[in-house]
Amino acid sequence: MADNQAVLLSVIVPSLTGEIPRSIPDDGSVEVVAVKGVSPVSAARNEGLARVAGDYVAWADSDDEVSENWLSNVLQGLDGRPDVLSFNARVEWVDGKRPSYRVGGPAYAADVMAERTNGQLWNKVIRRELFNGLSFHGVAHEDYRLLCELLPRAKTFRHIDKDLYVYRRSVNGLSQHTDVDSARNAILGLIEFLDASSDVWKPEITKGVAQRVADFCRNAESSPDLRRFIRSALPLVLLDRSLSARTKAKCLLAGIGI
């Protein structure tokens, strides 16, 4: 693909009902691939990937929304053809009982590049070729597992420091660990995957998985094996000058049980 060619962006929307975010623009630069009635979400994501024709892939949940200037900013950000483009997002609770918060900013971009891993799909646009030979697995943290494999392939990364996506979060969602066993098993699967990974990029991925395990330990029932993993990864995390103090503190507190 030459740099002067127009970019076709494929947006994959796993949706049990077939609905898509009404805020996604109807534009010739966008191909919307709605995957209707396929469960679990990992199977829906895989079907979507098999159907896309675009040069780049973006992801959206059916109950989320993109900003009015999402497309123009994304297309501008893809000028120069980075492997991965990310942007800020606002997370809003569906029940409105908790304050919204922001994902993104310069520290976020630095963490993604340093760790080569970050679990959110919905605030990224990724070159389609990077997905070759990869697939989603499991029913929880399926996006994180795939990004652990995909992001080390990326050679170029760009971040737009603007809020372009609204993620609707539910207290019943898998990311809230209401099903503790399911989330715990998914993370143990990540650690197993890490143990079998190439030594070339294992240190970088270890830092990212340590952060994910730290999130789990601080937000749900933790277990001795997860805390052992955190403690084993702490020297790698704490001695890395490229990681933010936020990431180090999160892992340190989780590792000592706070």
C-alpha positions in Angstrom: 0.0 0.0 0.0 1.6 3.3 -1.1 1.4 6.2 1.3 -0.6 8.3 -1.2 -3.4 5.7 -1.4 -6.6 6.1 0.5 -6.9 4.0 3.6 -9.9 1.7 4.1 -10.7 1.3 7.8 -12.6 -1.8 8.9 -14.6 -1.5 12.1 -15.6 -4.8 13.7 -18.6 -4.7 16.0 -19.4 -7.9 17.9 -23.2 -7.6 18.5 -25.7 -10.2 19.7 -28.5 -8.1 18.2 -26.8 -6.8 15.1 -26.9 -3.2 16.3 -23.9 -1.0 15.7 -23.0 2.4 17.3 -25.0 5.0 15.5 -22.1 7.4 15.9 -19.9 5.5 13.4 -19.9 7.7 10.3 -21.4 6.4 7.0 -18.3 7.1 4.9 -16.5 5.5 2.0 -13.4 5.2 4.1 -15.1 3.0 6.6 -16.2 -0.7 6.3 -18.5 -1.7 9.2 -18.5 -5.5 9.9 -21.2 -6.3 12.4 -21.0 -9.9 13.7 -24.5 -10.8 14.8 -25.4 -13.4 17.4 -22.0 -15.0 17.8 -20.9 -16.0 21.3 -18.5 -15.9 23.1 -17.0 -12.6 22.1 -13.7 -14.2 21.1 -15.6 -16.2 18.4 -17.3 -13.0 17.2 -13.9 -11.2 17.0 -12.4 -14.1 15.0 -15.3 -14.1 12.6 -15.0 -10.3 12.1 -11.3 -10.6 11.3 -12.1 -13.3 8.7 -14.5 -10.9 7.0 -12.7 -7.6 6.9 -11.2 -6.1 3.7 -9.6 -2.9 5.2 -6.0 -1.9 5.5 -6.6 -1.2 9.2 -8.9 -2.7 11.8 -10.7 -0.8 14.5 -13.0 -2.2 17.2 -16.2 -1.0 18.7 -18.8 -2.5 21.1 -22.4 -2.1 20.0 -23.3 -0.1 23.1 -20.4 2.3 22.8 -20.0 5.4 20.7 -17.3 7.3 18.9 -16.8 11.1 18.9 -18.0 13.3 16.1 -14.5 13.8 14.9 -13.3 10.2 15.4 -12.9 9.4 11.8 -11.1 12.6 10.7 -8.7 12.2 13.6 -8.1 8.5 12.9 -7.5 9.1 9.2 -5.1 11.9 9.9 -3.3 9.7 12.5 -2.8 7.0 9.9 -1.0 9.3 7.6 2.5 7.8 7.4 1.0 4.3 8.0 1.9 3.5 11.6 1.4 -0.1 12.7 -0.7 0.9 15.7 -2.6 4.0 16.3 -4.2 4.7 19.7 -6.3 7.5 21.2 -7.8 8.5 24.5 -11.2 7.2 25.6 -13.7 8.1 28.3 -15.1 5.2 30.4 -18.7 5.7 31.6 -20.6 3.4 34.0 -23.9 2.3 32.6 -25.7 2.7 36.0 -24.2 6.2 36.4 -23.4 5.4 40.1 -19.6 5.7 39.7 -17.6 8.6 38.2 -16.4 8.3 34.6 -12.6 8.2 34.0 -10.2 8.6 31.2 -7.9 6.1 29.4 -5.0 7.6 27.6 -2.6 10.5 27.7 1.2 10.7 27.2 1.9 8.3 30.2 -0.5 5.7 28.6 1.3 5.9 25.3 4.7 5.5 26.9 3.4 2.4 28.9 2.1 0.8 25.7 5.4 1.2 23.9 7.5 0.2 26.9 5.4 -2.9 27.8 4.4 -3.8 24.3 1.0 -4.8 25.7 -2.2 -3.2 26.7 -5.6 -4.8 26.9 -8.0 -2.4 25.3 -8.9 -3.0 21.7 -11.5 -0.2 21.5 -9.1 2.7 21.6 -6.7 1.3 19.0 -6.5 1.0 15.2 -4.2 -1.7 14.1 -2.7 -2.6 10.7 -4.6 -5.7 9.5 -1.4 -7.6 8.5 -0.4 -7.8 12.2 -3.3 -10.1 12.9 -2.0 -12.8 10.4 -1.9 -16.2 12.1 -3.4 -14.9 15.4 -6.8 -15.6 16.9 -8.8 -14.7 20.0 -9.2 -17.4 22.7 -11.3 -17.7 25.9 -14.2 -15.9 27.4 -12.4 -13.3 29.5 -9.4 -11.1 28.7 -9.4 -12.5 25.2 -8.3 -9.2 23.8 -5.4 -8.9 26.2 -4.1 -12.4 25.3 -4.1 -11.5 21.6 -2.5 -8.1 22.1 0.3 -9.8 24.0 1.1 -11.7 20.8 0.4 -8.9 18.4 2.0 -5.7 19.8 5.5 -7.1 19.8 5.1 -7.3 16.0 4.5 -3.5 15.8 7.5 -1.4 14.7 5.7 2.0 14.7 3.2 3.4 17.1 1.3 6.7 17.2 -0.9 8.1 19.9 -3.6 10.9 19.5 -4.0 12.7 22.7 -7.7 13.4 22.2 -10.8 11.7 23.7 -12.3 9.9 20.6 -14.2 7.0 22.1 -16.8 6.4 24.9 -16.7 3.0 26.5 -19.8 1.9 28.4 -18.8 -0.1 31.4 -21.2 -2.4 33.3 -20.8 -3.8 36.8 -21.8 -7.1 35.3 -19.1 -7.1 32.7 -16.3 -9.7 32.7 -13.7 -7.0 33.3 -15.3 -6.3 36.6 -14.5 -9.9 37.6 -18.0 -10.8 38.8 -17.1 -14.3 37.7 -13.9 -14.5 39.7 -13.0 -18.1 38.6 -13.4 -17.2 34.9 -11.2 -14.1 35.2 -8.6 -15.9 37.4 -8.4 -18.8 34.9 -8.0 -16.4 32.0 -5.0 -14.7 33.8 -3.4 -18.0 34.6 -3.8 -18.9 30.9 -1.9 -15.6 30.1 0.9 -16.6 32.5 1.1 -20.1 30.9 1.3 -18.4 27.5 4.1 -16.2 28.8 6.1 -19.2 30.1 6.0 -20.7 26.6 6.8 -17.5 24.8 10.0 -16.4 22.9 12.8 -15.2 25.2 13.3 -12.3 22.7 10.3 -10.4 23.9 9.3 -12.2 27.1 10.7 -9.5 29.5 8.5 -6.8 27.9 5.4 -9.0 28.0 6.1 -10.1 31.6 5.8 -6.4 32.6 2.4 -6.1 30.9 1.0 -9.3 32.3 2.2 -8.3 35.7 0.2 -5.1 35.4 -2.9 -7.0 34.4 -2.5 -9.4 37.3 -2.0 -6.4 39.6 -5.3 -5.0 38.3 -7.0 -8.3 39.1 -5.5 -8.6 42.6 -6.5 -5.1 43.6 -10.1 -5.4 42.3 -11.2 -8.9 43.1 -10.3 -12.0 45.1 -6.7 -12.7 44.5 -4.9 -16.0 45.0 -1.4 -17.0 46.1 -0.3 -18.1 42.7 -1.2 -14.7 41.2 0.6 -12.9 43.9 3.6 -15.1 43.5 3.7 -14.2 39.8 3.6 -10.5 40.7 6.4 -10.8 43.2 8.5 -12.8 40.7 8.1 -10.0 38.1 8.7 -7.1 40.5 12.5 -6.8 40.0 11.8 -6.5 36.2 9.1 -3.9 36.7 10.7 -1.8 39.4 14.1 -1.6 37.7 12.8 -0.5 34.3 13.3 3.2 33.9 10.9 3.4 30.9 7.9 2.3 33.0 5.8 5.0 34.7 5.7 5.3 38.5 2.0 4.5 38.3 2.6 1.1 36.8 5.4 0.3 39.3 3.2 1.4 42.3 0.3 -0.7 41.1 2.4 -3.8 40.8 4.3 -3.2 44.1 1.1 -2.7 46.1 -0.6 -5.8 44.6 2.5 -7.9 45.1 2.6 -7.1 48.8 -1.1 -7.6 49.2 -2.4 -4.0 49.5 
